[in-house]
Amino acid sequence: MSLETFLRSYPAYHGTRHLDRVRADDFPRLDEQGLIYLDYTGSGLPSRSQLRAYQRVIGDDIWGNPHSASVPSRRSTEAIRHARQATLRFVNADPDEYSVIFTANATGALRLVGESFPFQPGARLALLRDNHNSVLGIREYARARGATTETIALRPDLRTDLSAVVDALDRAETAPSLFAYPAQSNFSGVQHPLEWIHEAHSRGWRVLLDAAAYAAISDVDLSRYKPDFVPLSYYKIFGWPTGLGCLIARNDALAQLRRPWFSGGTVVASSALGGWHASAGPPDNFEDGTPDFLGALGVSIGLDYVRQTLDRDSVRARVRCLTEFLLVEMSKLRHSNGAPVCALYGPTDTRGRGPTIAFNLLDMDGNIVDERVAEDRAVECGIALRAGCFCNPGVGETIFELEPADLIRVGTMSAGLHTIEDYRAAIGLPTGGALRVSLGPVSNFDDILGFHRYLRSWCDHRTADEQLRTFPDRDRC
Ligand SMILES: Cc1ncc(COP(=O)(O)O)c(C=O)c1O
């Protein structure tokens, strides 16, 4: 298909053509290297102008550890304050209502909530089955402190009915309880309803809305929906810095958290001899040690870049056109015997979803092609995509229709599972993962055509010996 034909079916793409210039000016390395980058849910890409601006700022001034009164130190303190404000503006949050706590990544933000939330007997933790491992892991804190945990099931289309959510939230609780779900699935791209936040609040629950995947191109608006905790990783939004994320938290929810320790930066005073410490107020009492003050400069520059150059309305319009085209073409693609080439997971339209598509390739006989074999061919074709379970086991368990009894049985032998192969063998699956492509701000029609060529290369494929290969470099979920 030519671009002209594509534009006839997707006229909205026309209005996004200025992003082609952004790609040419700021991401020339993509076309210079001939790489088709389809892993924006894994990581966004930093623009050239962002990196140049950073190099200028950092090279022209002197930046010191923020904990003293020197000019370089004050400069760094100001950079951190500025990055905090820019983050609050980015999510349209009132500074009297929300605070930003810098962490190493979204996972660090999630751990802060897990370790500090007042879980106790009588409290509940409700987790949507579609959650990243870094959210699921909070259940270990909850369990250790005697709270009850439960997961809320997904429908086969990987969405969840409001009634299932309400059913979980209606169960009586006598202590502070937490409901955690992603605004956008990192596996399927499904965007779960933000109205659930109000449902949970009206029943007395705190809400953790994982926006790590969603914020990449969608706007979090904390003046409209008011979750208590929102973890983010900045690199997913603008590619760099890669070692900084944040927890955006409602001040009244922060006041309920209890940190299990103290450290440099989190206390106003402490005594080695007396064995006491006086905690600083939020956000300082949640930021352990020296903050990443040079990274904070990168945050302000990245957020400016997103606001001034990327034009997120156009980005969303563009990726919607490309995603819809891909979904249609993937659904249509057939082997010569009429069998489908792709098994798509999740909704097959673009309503209520981000530009992330999860699928497996099928051979002529309907067998799933091992996703790692498919990934290897993608690498040969110059395509960066993702294979595996994407740290989101609940969606994998849903699409492969795994039985709770089998999963519980395998759990009893989990200490003996050393690789993903051990897990596959124990659960009896020929393959344990899927493939994922995800689009971002400078994805273009040529990327999609290249990926479609790759898909067509699987037409009339018959699975042979590759299922017997081992993949020692890819031994984790
Ligand atoms: C939805 C979601 N939550 C949490 C995370 C964890 O983010 P990080 O690895 O940056 O801590 C990811 C990462 O892919 C994600 O997509």
The ligand as a Tripos MOL2 file, in Angstrom:
@<TRIPOS>MOLECULE
LIG
   16    16     1     0     0
SMALL
NO_CHARGES

@<TRIPOS>ATOM
      1 C1          2.4800   -0.1290   33.3460 C.3       1 LIG1
      2 C2          3.8830   -0.1890   33.9140 C.ar      1 LIG1
      3 N1          4.0480   -0.1060   35.2320 N.ar      1 LIG1
      4 C3          5.2540   -0.1280   35.8020 C.ar      1 LIG1
      5 C4          6.3900   -0.2680   35.0380 C.ar      1 LIG1
      6 C5          7.7220   -0.2920   35.6980 C.3       1 LIG1
      7 O1          8.4830    0.7830   35.2240 O.3       1 LIG1
      8 P1         10.0420    0.8720   35.5270 P.3       1 LIG1
      9 O2         10.6400   -0.4070   35.0240 O.co2     1 LIG1
     10 O3         10.5020    2.0730   34.7820 O.co2     1 LIG1
     11 O4         10.1850    1.0040   36.9900 O.co2     1 LIG1
     12 C6          6.2650   -0.4010   33.6490 C.ar      1 LIG1
     13 C7          7.4420   -0.6380   32.8030 C.2       1 LIG1
     14 O5          7.3770   -1.0740   31.6950 O.2       1 LIG1
     15 C8          4.9840   -0.3280   33.0720 C.ar      1 LIG1
     16 O6          4.8010   -0.4080   31.7440 O.3       1 LIG1
@<TRIPOS>BOND
     1     1     2 1
     2     2     3 ar
     3     2    15 ar
     4     3     4 ar
     5     4     5 ar
     6     5     6 1
     7     5    12 ar
     8     6     7 1
     9     7     8 1
    10     8     9 2
    11     8    10 1
    12     8    11 1
    13    12    13 1
    14    12    15 ar
    15    13    14 2
    16    15    16 1
@<TRIPOS>SUBSTRUCTURE
     1 LIG1         1 GROUP 0 **** ****
